[in-house]
Amino acid sequence: MILPKGFQFSQSSLQDYVDCPKRFLLRHVRQLPWPAVESEPLLENERYAQRGKLFHKMIQQHLIGIPEKRIASIATHDELENWWQNYLEFYRQQNIAQQHAWFPEIVLKAPLGDYSLIAAFDLIVHQVDDTLVIYDWKTNHSRPSRLWLERRLQTRVYPYLLAKAGNFLLGGRLIQPENIRMVYWFAAFPSQPETFVYDTLAFTTDEKYLENLVETIEQRQENDFFLTDDNRYCQYCVYRSLCERGIHAGCMDDDAEIDHPHGLDENEARFDFDQITEIAF
């Protein structure tokens, strides 16, 4: 067993394993820094990532009651300003302020085998009809397809973890998986959100899949963490030169359906999971 005691899985680490077991080993177990550029052009890529983080912060401030005009003054870039206006329109269309309760920037954690599964949610809304809606804000250049989103582990992990560990949001009442929906909202494509409906069968299937996935990872020896067969993932991986998979970074606009890792996903990068205690099981 190479996993350290107390290891915490996230949708990002599990996705890394599914995409490339070697990346999971280097990034999450060895925690090996590697200075390769993730994607080109470098400066624009860094600026874009920073705008995405700032956009998430602006929404979080809005949802805790900071006045819109005060927040809008932060948006000094045209793209960020457009995202902000798109968000405000979507917020009003969804009647979020009229719902029973909403929980921005919340972290949930639950046991997964001998380890833990943890996730940072952009927003969970408890609607007046008792539905729980997970909103995830995306700042992609291009809009990925529904099929691609459906295959991503985030689409499985987030509803599963809410059903598993979110009871305290309802005052301790059991959450029915049928009452959960997940909405991906794209700041650059505001009229094209993607919604996934959850149910008990999906919950049971996801629990079994995640437990089996963790068990598989746990049983591997270090030499068993092989490289991916899909070289497209290598274009946006900081370890590509270490793994002798090329030295040139992919262009950030080339492929909407290949993750650009950025160290952690845009949700998890805003939290220090080591400082988070277990909220609920």
C-alpha positions in Angstrom: 0.0 0.0 0.0 1.5 3.4 -1.0 -1.4 5.6 0.2 -0.5 7.5 3.4 -2.8 7.0 6.4 -5.6 9.6 6.4 -5.4 10.1 2.6 -8.3 12.2 1.3 -9.7 11.5 -2.1 -11.4 14.2 -4.2 -13.1 14.2 -7.6 -9.9 15.8 -8.9 -7.6 13.1 -7.6 -9.9 10.3 -8.7 -10.2 11.8 -12.1 -6.4 12.0 -12.4 -6.2 8.3 -11.6 -8.8 7.5 -14.3 -7.2 9.7 -16.8 -3.6 8.7 -16.0 -2.6 6.5 -13.0 1.0 7.8 -13.2 -0.3 11.4 -12.8 -2.2 10.4 -9.7 1.0 8.8 -8.3 3.2 11.9 -9.0 0.7 14.5 -8.1 -1.3 13.1 -5.1 1.0 10.5 -3.5 4.5 11.8 -4.2 3.3 15.4 -4.4 6.1 16.0 -6.8 6.5 19.6 -8.1 7.4 19.8 -11.7 7.9 23.1 -13.4 6.5 22.4 -16.9 4.1 24.8 -18.5 0.5 23.5 -18.5 -0.7 25.2 -21.6 0.2 28.0 -24.0 0.2 30.9 -24.2 1.6 30.9 -20.7 0.8 34.5 -19.5 -2.7 34.5 -20.9 -3.3 31.1 -19.4 -2.3 32.3 -16.0 -4.4 35.5 -16.3 -7.4 33.4 -17.3 -7.0 31.1 -14.3 -6.8 34.1 -12.0 -10.0 35.6 -13.6 -11.8 32.3 -12.9 -10.8 32.3 -9.3 -11.8 36.0 -8.9 -15.1 35.3 -10.5 -15.9 32.5 -8.0 -15.0 34.9 -5.2 -17.3 37.6 -6.6 -20.2 35.1 -6.6 -19.4 34.0 -3.1 -19.5 37.6 -1.9 -22.7 38.3 -3.6 -24.4 35.2 -2.1 -23.4 36.3 1.4 -25.0 39.7 0.9 -22.3 42.0 -0.3 -24.0 44.7 -2.6 -23.8 44.1 -6.3 -22.3 47.5 -7.1 -19.5 47.1 -4.7 -18.6 43.7 -6.1 -18.9 44.9 -9.7 -16.0 47.4 -9.1 -13.6 44.4 -8.9 -14.4 43.4 -12.5 -11.7 45.5 -14.3 -11.4 43.1 -17.3 -14.1 43.0 -20.0 -14.4 39.2 -19.9 -14.9 39.2 -16.1 -17.4 42.0 -16.4 -19.4 40.0 -19.0 -19.3 36.9 -16.8 -20.5 38.9 -13.8 -23.5 40.3 -15.8 -24.3 36.9 -17.1 -24.3 35.5 -13.6 -26.6 38.2 -12.2 -29.1 37.4 -14.9 -28.9 33.7 -14.2 -29.2 34.3 -10.5 -32.4 36.2 -11.0 -33.8 33.7 -13.5 -33.3 30.9 -11.0 -34.9 32.9 -8.2 -32.1 31.8 -5.8 -32.9 34.6 -3.4 -36.5 33.3 -3.1 -35.5 29.7 -2.2 -35.6 28.2 1.3 -31.8 28.4 1.9 -28.5 28.5 0.0 -25.0 27.4 1.0 -22.1 29.0 -1.0 -18.6 27.7 -0.9 -19.3 24.7 1.3 -17.1 21.6 1.9 -18.5 18.1 2.5 -16.6 15.0 3.6 -17.5 11.4 4.1 -15.7 8.1 4.6 -14.7 6.1 1.5 -13.4 2.7 2.5 -10.5 3.3 4.8 -10.1 6.8 3.5 -12.2 10.0 3.0 -13.9 11.6 0.1 -14.1 15.4 0.1 -15.4 18.0 -2.2 -15.8 21.8 -2.3 -19.2 23.0 -3.7 -19.6 26.4 -5.3 -23.3 26.5 -4.2 -26.0 24.2 -2.9 -29.5 25.6 -2.9 -32.4 24.1 -0.8 -35.4 25.0 -2.9 -38.9 25.5 -1.5 -40.0 22.2 -3.0 -37.3 20.4 -0.9 -35.1 19.8 -4.0 -31.3 20.3 -3.4 -29.6 21.9 -6.4 -25.8 21.8 -6.8 -24.5 24.7 -8.9 -21.0 24.6 -10.3 -19.7 27.7 -12.0 -17.5 27.0 -15.1 -15.3 29.6 -16.9 -14.3 27.4 -19.9 -13.3 29.0 -23.2 -15.4 26.4 -25.0 -18.5 24.6 -23.8 -17.9 20.8 -23.3 -20.6 18.4 -24.4 -23.2 16.8 -22.1 -21.6 13.3 -22.8 -18.2 14.5 -21.7 -19.6 16.1 -18.5 -21.6 12.9 -17.8 -18.5 10.9 -17.9 -16.5 13.2 -15.5 -16.2 12.0 -11.9 -17.4 15.4 -10.6 -20.9 14.6 -12.0 -20.9 11.4 -9.9 -19.0 12.5 -6.8 -20.8 15.7 -6.0 -24.4 14.4 -5.9 -23.2 11.2 -4.2 -21.4 13.2 -1.5 -24.3 15.5 -0.9 -26.6 12.6 -0.4 -24.1 10.9 1.9 -22.9 13.8 4.0 -25.3 16.7 3.6 -28.0 15.8 6.1 -27.1 18.7 8.3 -28.2 21.1 5.6 -31.7 19.9 6.2 -31.5 19.9 10.0 -30.5 16.3 10.1 -33.2 14.9 7.8 -32.2 12.2 5.4 -31.5 13.4 1.9 -33.3 11.4 -0.8 -31.1 11.1 -3.9 -34.2 11.7 -6.1 -34.3 15.3 -4.6 -30.8 16.2 -5.9 -29.9 17.9 -9.1 -26.6 19.2 -10.4 -26.3 22.2 -12.7 -23.2 23.2 -14.6 -23.4 26.8 -15.5 -21.0 28.3 -18.0 -20.1 31.9 -17.6 -19.3 32.4 -21.3 -22.4 30.4 -22.4 -25.0 31.6 -19.8 -28.1 30.3 -21.7 -26.6 26.8 -22.0 -26.5 25.2 -18.5 -26.3 21.5 -18.2 -28.5 19.7 -15.6 -28.1 16.2 -14.3 -30.9 14.5 -12.2 -29.9 12.1 -9.5 -31.7 9.1 -8.0 -31.3 6.1 -5.6 -30.0 3.8 -8.3 -27.3 6.3 -9.3 -26.4 6.7 -5.7 -26.0 2.9 -5.2 -24.1 2.5 -8.4 -21.8 5.4 -7.6 -21.1 4.2 -4.1 -20.1 0.8 -5.4 -18.0 2.3 -8.2 -16.1 4.7 -5.9 -15.4 2.0 -3.3 -14.1 -0.3 -6.0 -12.0 2.4 -7.5 -10.4 3.3 -4.2 -9.8 -0.4 -3.5 -8.1 -0.8 -6.8 -5.8 2.2 -6.1 -5.0 1.0 -2.6 -3.9 -2.4 -3.9 -1.5 -1.1 -6.5 2.2 -1.1 -6.0 4.2 1.9 -7.2 5.2 0.2 -10.5 1.6 -0.5 -11.3 0.7 3.2 -11.8 1.2 3.2 -15.6 1.0 6.0 -18.1 -2.2 6.9 -20.0 -2.6 5.6 -23.5 -4.3 8.9 -24.5 -1.5 11.3 -25.3 -3.9 14.2 -25.4 -3.9 14.3 -21.6 -0.1 14.7 -21.7 -0.3 18.0 -23.6 -1.7 19.7 -20.5 0.2 17.8 -17.8 3.2 19.3 -16.0 4.8 15.9 -15.8 4.9 15.3 -19.6 8.7 15.8 -19.8 9.4 13.7 -16.8 7.4 10.9 -18.4 9.0 11.6 -21.8 5.7 12.5 -23.4 6.9 15.7 -25.0 8.2 19.1 -23.9 5.7 21.5 -25.6 2.5 22.5 -23.9 -0.9 22.3 -25.6 -2.8 25.4 -26.5 -5.5 26.3 -24.0 -8.1 26.7 -26.8 -7.3 23.5 -28.7 -9.5 20.9 -26.9 -12.6 21.8 -24.8 -12.9 18.3 -23.5 -9.4 17.7 -22.1 -8.9 18.9 -18.5 -6.2 21.5 -18.0 -5.1 20.5 -14.5 -3.8 23.8 -12.9 -2.6 21.8 -9.9 -6.1 21.5 -8.5 -9.5 22.0 -10.1 -10.9 25.4 -9.9 -13.2 24.4 -6.9 -10.5 22.7 -4.8 -7.8 25.3 -5.4 -9.7 27.7 -3.1 -9.7 25.4 -0.1 -7.0 23.9 2.2 -8.5 20.4 2.7 -6.0 19.7 5.5 -7.6 22.3 7.6 -11.2 21.0 7.2 -12.8 18.8 9.9 -15.4 16.3 9.0 -18.7 18.1 8.9 -21.1 15.1 8.7 -21.3 11.5 7.6 
